Each structure stands twice: as structure tokens, then as C-alpha cells.
Amino acid sequence: MKFSQQKRSLKENTSYFLKWTAISCLLGCVGGLAGCIFAKCVSFVTSFRVSHSWMLYLMPAAGVLIVFLYQVFHEEKNRGTNGVLEALASQKQITLATGPLIFISTILTHLVGGSSGREGAALQLGGCLGTIISRALRFNTKDRQTALMCGMSAVFGTMFGTPAAAGIFSLEVVNIGVMHYAALFPSIFAAFIGSRIASWMGVAGERFTILDMPEFGLAGAGYMVLLGILCALVSIGFCTLLHRAEKLYHKQFPNPYIRILAASGIFIAITLLSGTRVYNGSSMELIEEAMEGHVAYEAFLLKAIFTAVALGGGFKGGEIVPTLCVGAAFGCTVGQILGVSPSLFAACGMAALFVGVTNCPVATLIIALEMFGGEGLPYFAIIIAVSFAMSGYYSLYSSQNFACPKTEQN
């Protein structure tokens, strides 16, 4: 390369770096503040629900309000996280109502105990913030997509306290096998800024301790291969359950008001029949029990059913936290049956289910390291690779594109 070309290249790179450093800092700050407010609201309504068990019976009212809000803003066909992924992959726009609606509807869902997570809100809220900034600055399509990724990374990193994974996940989740590397450093910057703001505002990230970490060896590798295959099957079943539940609801109850009322009735009934509220809301206590090495054998299946009933019927939030719950409970169960470190198996089950439903192996490995520490690296690496390969092309997100095949046979 000639000196003049090197000089021009350096100038362009410097300009790009300075431009996106400023924008990522802006989105990191705004996304961090929005994520913190959202996290504190979810925490508050969850505590209120736990101390007021009768909130469960207000589920029909909360459901009707959610449907009403989406109709008032003409967002009945809003595709949620799928819409955000479509905006990243094309010139489609995220509506400005997406952020406020998912914020309010997720809070309402958690207030009455609907089985859902937070990442759907995090990705949609972050994408909405990225859209606002990109419109204000009149970005072209490529810059708009980078801004969306920065916004998603900032709020996701704030909510989960896993900034490195958040920065990679936004790049990896759209086109499996291909990453938008131009957005790497701004997404990472935004995620870490959002995470730092969260720590300043007292929003703690998700961290778990593995109680028993056996020395890694041939037996440990064999256990991870077995658990990885089993978790891949569970992830396929979980994705299928969620998608079919939604289709069945729409087929049986075309009216969205009747649909969400039916979902509310079913959810209340199965909660009362189960005799416990552990499957309501995000069920973080279920993960904690699994990490301590003891859960009911059927817990993973019940959490999956509760989630399908709530989200399929129209309640909002996200599927990732329920996925982690299902993975932790299933891994712990297998560990209890085999008599091998249920706590380690719970952690590995979380990682295996996450990669099985999102198809993001790099982000999954990083999030496992951020949540559990580096000591379990060999276990995480093996089970993530096995689950990714064996879970096929199933996904939580119908808009996810498989740019590269998972196996050579395809």
C-alpha cells in the first residue's frame, strides 16, 4: 500500500473511531439510564407481587390493558424482538412506540406474575433508542443498523451485567455465521458504559457461584457431551412449544382480548394446581435453587409450560430468562440423577439452552464466563459446541437468518 493510501486509510479510520466513540458513549449513557429505570421497575413490581399474592388474580385486567395499549398506538402487528432483528437485517424501521409499549407491558406482565423475562424488553427498548438517535442524526442504513446494535448492547448489558456478551450478542444474533464487525467497538463501548451506569445506580448484574467444580478430565468431557445432546433436544422442544402455543392461541382465539383472557385463565389455573408461585415471573429463585444443587425433577418442564402459556397468549417480556431457568433446572436434574455436581450441571445447562435457542455460540461462551467465572471454561466450551451443533436450525426468533450452515452436510 502506498503512503498516500495509508495516510487516507488512517484518516478514515480515525474519523470513524471518533465518530462512533461519541455516538456509543451517548447511546451507552441513554441506554444505561433507561435500562436501570426498567430494571428497578421490574424489581419493584416483582417484590410487590411476591408480598401481595392476590396480584395473580389481576392478570386478566393487566392482559386487557396490554392489548388495549398496543391497539391505541396501532401496534397490533408489532413483531417485538423479531421486528428489531428485521430492522437490523434490512431497511425496515422500528416504530418509536415500540420502546414505551414493551416497557409498560413487561412491567404489567411481571406485576401479575406472567412467566417472562426481560431481554425482549431490553433489545426492543435499546433498538428504539438507537432508532431515535439515528433519525435525529439522519444516518444512512448502515449507520442506523450500527446505532441499533449499540442501543441493544447498552440496555442488554445494563440489565444483565454482562457487557462483553451484550456487545457480541447484538452482532451475532441477526445473521448466524456472519458478524457486522464494523459495529464491534461501538457496541462494546456502549455495553460497558451501560453496565457501569448500572453499577453506579445499584443495579446488580447476574452472578452465580458453582458450588462443586470437579477437575476437568475425560469423564467431565463425556458428561458435557451427553448433557449437551440432551440440552439440545430440550431447546428444540422449548422453541417448538413456544411457537406452537402462539399459533394455537391465534387459531382458537382470533380476538386478541379473548386470547389474552384465555391465557390469563389458564395461567391462574395451572399456578393454583402446581401449588407454588416459583414458576411465576422471571423465576430467578429457580435458578438459585438449581445452582445450590436441588430442584424438583419436573421443574424445567413446568417452567417451559408456564412460559408458553403466558407469552403465547400475548403477555410481554422475553424468553431468555425463562430459557436460563429451564436450562438450570434441567441441568441440575441430570446432575442429581447422575450424582455429579448438580451445581456445575445447572450452570452448563443454562449455557447449553441459551445457545440452543439463540444460535449464538460466541456470545454464549462469553456470557457463561461473565456469570460463572473462568474456572468452568473447558466445560462451557464443550457443551456449547455440542448443543449448538445438535440443536439444528430451531430458534426463538423466526426472523433470525442462518447465513452459514451449522454442518457441512447442509
Residue, then its C-alpha position, 0 to 999 in steps of 0.5 A: m500500500k502506498f503512503s498516500q493510501q495509508k495516510r487516507s486509510l488512517k484518516e478514515n479510520t480515525s474519523y470513524f473511531l471518533k465518530w462512533t466513540a461519541i455516538s456509543c458513549l451517548l447511546g451507552c449513557v441513554g441506554g444505561l439510564a433507561g435500562c436501570i429505570f426498567a430494571k428497578c421497575v421490574s424489581f419493584v413490581t416483582s417484590f410487590r407481587v411476591s408480598h401481595s399474592w392476590m396480584l395473580y388474580l389481576m392478570p386478566a385486567a393487566g392482559v386487557l390493558i396490554v392489548f388495549l395499549y398496543q391497539v391505541f398506538h396501532e401496534e397490533k402487528n408489532r413483531g417485538t424482538n423479531g421486528v428489531l432483528e428485521a430492522l437490523a437485517s434490512q431497511k425496515q424501521i422500528t416504530l418509536a412506540t415500540g420502546p414505551l409499549i414493551f416497557i409498560s407491558t413487561i412491567l404489567t406482565h411481571l406485576v401479575g406474575g406472567s412467566s417472562g423475562r426481560e431481554g425482549a424488553a431490553l433489545q426492543l427498548g435499546g433498538c428504539l433508542g438507537t432508532i431515535i438517535s439515528r433519525a435525529l442524526r439522519f444516518n444512512t442504513k448502515d449507520r442506523q443498523t450500527a446505532l441499533m446494535c449499540g442501543m441493544s448492547a447498552v440496555f442488554g448489558t445494563m440489565f444483565g451485567t454482562p457487557a462483553a456478551a451484550g456487545i457480541f450478542s447484538l452482532e451475532v444474533v441477526n445473521i448466524g455465521v456472519m458478524h457486522y464487525a464494523a459495529l464491534f467497538p461501538s457496541i462494546f463501548a456502549a455495553f460497558i458504559g451501560s453496565r457501569i451506569a448500572s453499577w453506579m445506580g445499584v443495579a446488580g448484574e447476574r452472578f452465580t457461584i458453582l458450588d462443586m467444580p470437579e477437575f476437568g478430565l475425560a469423564g467431565a468431557g463425556y458428561m458435557v457431551l451427553l448433557g449437551i445432546l440432551c440440552a439440545l433436544v430440550s431447546i428444540g422442544f422449548c422453541t417448538l412449544l413456544h411457537r406452537a402455543e402462539k399459533l394455537y392461541h391465534k387459531q382458537f382465539p382470533n380476538p386478541y382480548i379473548r386470547i389474552l383472557a384465555a391465557s390469563g385463565i389458564f395461567i391462574a389455573i395451572t399456578l393454583l394446581s402446581g401449588t407454588r408461585v416459583y414458576n411465576g415471573s422471571s423465576m430467578e429463585l429457580i435458578e438459585e435453587a438449581m445452582e445450590g444443587h436441588v430442584a424438583y425433577e419436573a421443574f424445567l418442564l413446568k417452567a417451559i409450560f408456564t412460559a408458553v402459556a403466558l407469552g403465547g397468549g400475548f403477555k410481554g417480556g422475553e424468553i431468555v430468562p425463562t430459557l436460563c431457568v429451564g436450562a438450570a433446572f434441567g441441568c441440575t436434574v441430570g446432575q442429581i440423577l447422575g450424582v455429579s455436581p448438580s451445581l456445575f450441571a445447572a450452570c452448563g445447562m443454562a449455557a447449553l439452552f441459551v445457545g440452543v435457542t439463540n444460535c449464538p455460540v460466541a456470545t454464549l461462551i462469553i456470557a457463561l464466563e461473565m456469570f460463572g467465572g473462568e474456572g468452568l471454561p473447558y466445560f462451557a466450551i464443550i457443551i456449547a459446541v455440542s448443543f449448538a451443533m445438535s440443536g439444528y436450525y430451531s430458534l426463538y426468533s423466526s426472523q433470525n437468518f442462518a447465513c452459514p450452515k451449522t454442518e457441512q452436510n447442509 
